[in-house]
């Protein structure tokens, strides 16, 4: 039975070859809908109904890092949906010109340890940086830097979680490239905000 305390581990449920899951800890809060693949990832071409057919263009890929948290009813809009050419006189996607109408936005990346808030929408081709937070109901139209917090429509940076020197140091540590055993060892320092302690613990690995 679905309940708000339950989550879907993406590495256990995702079957779409166009969606790439790193590690075993990323999850989706699926208690209000049909789950991550059916409700969150919106492919015009490349979903469970069309992924086995010959696509009219290369399918954009979705890459999800480890320790990624995705809130209920979020939407990740994928490639294939951009067939309304704003630089043409007519926006309508006529099938006769559909291939020329399509404009790829590129692959979408959700990097390690980012948090996508409830009902947020990610437009095609964006990159959500390591440790970034996308607020509930935000509409993300461009890349979000590591450890930034964005909100609104379109989403704008409202703050950074840490100062620039701390962010640079965290990225240099490459925390989420480490093994699960190493992550477990440094967990007390990760669940803290003492950079010196975290650096010391990692140096001792």
MARNU-877935 format. One record per atom (N, C-alpha, C): x, y, z. Coordinates in pm, whole numbers, plus 32768, in hexadecimal, padded with zeros to 4 digits. Each point is the difference from the previous one (the first is absolute). Layout:
REM residues N
XYZ;...
***
This chain:
REM residues 205
80547F898000;7FAC80778000;8058807D8000;7FDC80607FAD;804D807B7FF9;7FEE80518081;806B803F802B;7FFC80548077;806D80687FF3;7FEB80758039;805E806F7FED;808B7FE48037;800C7F9C8058;80847FDF8038;80517FA47FA5;7FC17FCE7F95;80457FA17FA9;803B80487F86;80707FCB7FD1;804280387F8B;80257F917F9F;801E80287F86;80277FA47F95;8095800F7FE5;804B7F978015;808F80027FE0;800F7FF07F69;803A80637FC0;800080057F6D;804E7F8E7FC0;806B7FD4803E;804F7F947FC4;7FB27F7D7FFE;7F967FF68051;7FB07F878005;7F8A80027FA0;7FD680777FD5;7F85800A7FB3;8011802F7F71;8067804D7FE3;800F803B7F7A;802C7F957F9C;7FB77FF77F92;80207F9F7F96;802380437F7C;7FE180807FF3;801780487F82;8096800D7FE6;80317FCF7F8F;808F800A7FE4;8030808E7FE8;7FA4805E7FF1;8025808C7FEF;801480498085;7FE47FB9806E;801080398086;80717FB58046;80668049802D;80787FC38038;800A80238094;7FFE7F9A8055;800280138090;80887FD88038;8040805A8046;80817FE48040;7FE77FD88091;80387F90802A;7FF77FD9808C;7F777FC98026;7FEC7FF18083;7F897FBA8031;7FB080528065;801A80828008;7FC0804D806B;7F9F806C7FD1;7FF9801B7F7F;7FA580677FD0;7F6F7FCF8007;7FA6805A8026;7F747FD68013;7F9D80697FCF;7F857FD17FED;7F8E80567FDE;7F907FE78063;7FC2806B802F;7F8C7FF4805A;7F837FEB7FAB;7FDF7F817FE9;7F9B7FDF7F9B;7F757FE88038;7FE3802C8076;7F847FD68043;7F81803E7FC8;800B80647FA9;7F8980407FC9;7FE57FDC7F6E;80567FB57FC2;7FED7FE87F71;802D7F737FDA;801B7FEB7F7F;80217F7B7FCE;80957FE38000;804F8056803E;808E7FE5800A;805480517F9F;80837FF0800D;806180567FBD;7FF77FFA7F68;80067F887FC7;80037FF67F6E;7F7D802B7FBF;7F8F7FDF803C;7F80801F7FC2;7FD3808F8019;8026803A8071;7FC980818025;806280747FFB;807E7FE7801A;8061806D800B;8046801D7F7C;80397F997FC2;805180137F88;7FA480087F86;7FFB80737FBF;7FA280167F93;804980017F7A;80037F8D7FC0;80397FF47F79;7F8E80087F9A;8012804C7F94;7FA57FF67F8E;80297F877FAC;80847FEE7FF1;80397F877FC6;806A7FCF8061;7FF97F808022;80637FC78059;7FC97FC58080;7F7A80048013;7FC77FC48078;7FD97F6F7FE6;7FB47FC5805C;7FDF7F727FF5;7FAA7FE07F85;7FBA80647FC9;7FAC7FE87F8A;804D800F7F7D;806A804F8001;8042801F7F81;80947FDB7FFA;80397FD2806F;80917FEE8003;80327F907FA6;7FA97FA27FDC;80297F927FA9;7FEA801E7F6C;7FC080707FE2;7FE980287F75;807780507FCF;801280037F7D;806C804E7FC6;7FE280938016;80538047804F;7FE1808C801F;801D805B7F88;7FB5806D7FF4;8018805D7F91;807D80558015;80377FFD8079;8079804B8020;80447FBB8076;807F801E801C;80437FC28074;7FB780208081;7FF07F9D8055;7FB88011807E;805C803D8069;7FD5806E803B;804C803D806C;7FFE7FA4807A;806F7FFE8048;80117FA58070;7FF080498086;7FD37FB48063;7FF380358088;80657FB98059;8056804D8042;80677FC98058;7FE4802E808F;7FF47F9F805A;7FE1801E808C;80717FCB8057;803C8058804E;806D7FDA8058;7FD27FB08077;80597FEF8060;7FE17FB58079;7FD38060806F;7FB07FCE805B;7FCC804D8071;7FAB80777FD2;7FB87FEE7F92;7FA780677FCB;7F747FEB803C;7FC3806D802E;7F7A7FFB803C;7F9E804A7FA5;7F967FBD7FD5;7F9F803C7FA6;7F777FFF8042;7FC880768015;7F81800F8046;7F897FD67FAC;7F927FEA8045;7F847FD17FC1;7FD0805F7F93;7FD47FC57F92;7FC180467F90;805F80607FB7;80817FED8010;805F804B7FAD;7FF17FD47F6E;802B80557FA4;7FFA7FE07F71;8089801B7FC3;80337F9E7FB8;807D80117FB5;7FDA7FF67F6D;7FFA80727FBE;7FD480057F74;80777FDF7FA7;7FF27F997FB0;80707FCF7FB0;7FF380257F6D;80687FDE7FB5;8006801F7F72;7F8C7FC27FB3;7FE0803F7F8E;7F8F7FD57FAF;7F8B805E8011;80038050806A;7F92805C801B;801580897FBF;807880167FC7;801C80827FC4;7FEB7FFA7F69;7F8280007FD7;7FDE80007F70;7FAC807B7FDD;800080638057;7FB7807C7FE8;8069806D7FE6;801C801A7F83;806D805A7FDB;7FD680928010;803B80448060;7FE0808C8017;803880597F91;80647FCE7FB6;8039804F7F94;7FB87FEA7F7B;7F997FA97FFF;7FAC7FEF7F8A;7F8080518013;7FBB801D7F92;7F84804C800B;7F937FB28048;7FFF7F7D7FEA;7F987FAC803C;803F7FA6806B;7FC57FFE8075;80317FAE806F;7FCE7F707FFA;7F9B7FE87FAF;7FC07F7C7FFF;80607F947FCB;80077F8C8045;805C7F967FD5;7FC47FA77F92;800080307F85;7FCD7FAF7F91;80587F857FEC;7FC37F8D7FEC;804C7F857FEE;805880067F83;7FD5804D7F9C;804E800B7F85;808980418017;800A80518069;807E8048801A;80367FE3808C;7FD17F93803D;801F7FE7808D;80957FED801A;80467FBF7FA3;808F7FE88016;804C80848000;7FDF80587FA3;804280827FFD;7FD480588075;7F897FE78033;7FCD8051806F;80467FE18083;80307F85800E;803D7FD7807F;808580468018;801180368078;807D803F8029;802E7FBF8083;806B7FB57FF8;80327FBB8078;803680638066;7FE27FE6807D;80368050806D;80737FB88047;801E7F857FD2;806D7FB5803B;7FD47FAB8076;805F7FB58035;7FE37FA78070;7FE5804F807F;7FB87FC2805C;7FE0803B8081;80507FB8806C;803A804C805D;80547FC78069;7FD1802D808A;7FE97F9F8058;7FE9801C808D;80797FC9804A;80588058802B;807D7FD3803A;7FEE7FD38091;80677FBD8033;7FFA7FC48085;7FCB805F806B;7FAC7FC68058;7FD98044807B;7FAD807D7FE9;7FC0800E7F8B;7FA680717FED;7F747FDA8031;7FAD80658017;7F797FEB8035;7F9E804E7FA9;7FA57FB77FC2;7F98803B7FAB;7F7F80058051;7FCE8077801B;7F8C80108055;7F7E7FD47FBF;7F9B7FF18054;7F7B7FD37FD4;7FC8805A7F92;7FD17FC47F96;7FBE80427F8F;805D80607FB4;80807FF48011;805D804D7FAC;7FFE7FC97F72;801F80547FA0;80097FD57F74;808980247FC9;80427F9C7FC5;808180157FC1;7FED7FFD7F69;8025806C7FBC;7FF480057F6F;80727FB07FC1;7FF17FD77F81;80647FAA7FC1;808B803D7FFC;80647FAA8017;808A80277FEC;804280488074;7FBC800B8073;803D8047806F;805C7FA3804F;805C803D804A;80587FB68059;7FED8038808D;7FDB7FA7805C;7FF18026808C;80807FD58047;804B80608034;80837FE58036;7FFF7FB18082;80737FCB8023;80117FB5807D;7FD080548077;7FAF7FC28055;7FD68041807A;7F9F80727FF0;7FCC80177F87;7FA3806E7FE9;7F747FDD8032;7FB38068801F;7F747FF0802A;7FA7804A7F9E;7F9C7FBA7FCA;7F99803D7FAC;7F8180068054;7FD18077801E;7F8D80118059;7F817FC77FC4;7FA17FE28055;7F7D7FCF7FD4;7FC280637F9E;7FC37FCA7F96;7FB9804D7F99;805B80567FA8;80837FF68010;805A804D7FAA;7FFD7FC97F72;801680567F9E;800C7FD77F75;808D80227FD2;80507F987FEC;808F80137FE2;801480037F69;803280707FCF;801480127F6F;809380057FDA;805980068063;809080037FE2;804B7FB88070;80817FE97FE8;80507FB3805F;8001803F808B;80067FA88064;8007802B808B;808B7FDC8035;804C80628030;80897FE3802E;80017FA6807D;80707FBD8018;800B7FAD8078;7FE580508080;7FB47FC38059;7FE280378085;7FB280837FFD;7FC0801D7F8D;7FA780737FF8;7F737FD7802A;7FB18062802B;7F727FEC801D;7FB380587F9F;7FA77FC37FAF;7FB2804C7F9F;7F6C7FF1801D;7FB480697FDE;7F707FFF8016;7FBF805C7F9B;7F7E7FEC7FEA;7FB2805A7FAC;7FED7FCE7F73;7FBD80557FAF;7FE27FE07F75;8018807D7FAA;806E7FFF7FB1;80657F967FF8;80578000807D;803B7F8D801F;804F7FF38079;807A805C7FFC;801780438070;80768056800E;804A7FDA8080;8080801B8002;80507FE38077;7FD78061806F;7FD97FC88073;7FDD80568071;807080028068;80537F997FFF;80757FFE8057;80557F877FDE;80767FFB803B;80537F887FFD;80027FC4808B;800A7F7D8007;7FFD7FBD8082;807C801F8052;807080177FBE;807E801D8044;8049806D7FB4;806A8035803C;804F80667FBA;80517FC07F90;803680547FA8;80427FCF7F87;80767FA7801F;804E80228066;80767FAF8023;7FD77F758030;7F957FFA804D;7FD07F7E8032;7FCC7FAA7F8D;7FB5803D7FA5;7FCC7FB67F8C;80727FCA7FAC;806480527FE8;80747FD47FB2;80467F8A8045;800C80078083;80407F94804B;7FAD7F807FFB;7F7D800C800C;7FA97F8B7FFB;80077FBC7F78;7FFF804E7F96;80097FC67F7A;80867FBA7FEB;806A803C8037;80867FC67FF1;800D7F7A8048;7FB27FED806B;80067F83804C;7FC37F8A7FB3;7FAF801D7F99;7FC07F967FB0;7FC17F95805A;7FB0802F805B;7FC57FAA8068;7FB27F8C7FC3;7FAF801D7F9C;7FA27F9B7FCE;803C7FA57F95;8082800F7FE9;80487FA07FAD;80387F8F8056;7FF2800A8081;80387F9D805C;7FA47F88800F;80387F94802F;7FB37F848011;7F9980118070;7F9F7FA88001;7F9A80058068;803F7FE9808A;80637FAA8008;80447FE8807F;8043807F8032;803F804B7FA5;8041807D8028;7F998068802A;7F9080077FB6;7F95805D8025;7FCF7FE2808D;7FED7F80801E;7FD17FD98085;80648028806C;80807FF97FDF;806880248061;7FFD8095801F;7FEA80527F9A;800480918014;7F75803B801F;7F9C7FAB800E;7F76802E8012;7FEE80658070;803A7FEB8078;7FED8064806A;8033808A7FD8;806D80047FB4;803680817FD5;7FAE803A7F8C;7FC37FAA7FB0;7FA980307F93;7F8180408037;7FCC7FC78069;7F858033803D;8025806A8067;804880627FD5;803780688055;802580747FA5;8038806B8035;802E806E7FAB;808B80318028;804F7FA38035;808A801E8025;805C7FCF7F90;802A805C7FA9;804F7FDB7F8C;80877FC68028;803D80388067;80827FCE802C;7FF67F6F802D;7F947FE08047;7FED7F77802D;7FEB7FA27F8A;7FAD80297FA1;7FE57FAE7F8B;80817FE87FB1;804D80677FEC;807E7FF37FB6;805F7FA28048;8007800B8082;80587FAA804F;7FD77F6E7FF7;7F7E7FE8800B;7FCD7F767FFB;801A7FC27F77;7FEA804D7F96;80197FCD7F79;80947FE87FE9;805580578034;80907FEF7FF1;80337F808043;7FB67FD48066;80297F89804B;7FD27F7E7FC0;7FAF800A7F97;7FCD7F857FBF;80727FB07FBF;
***
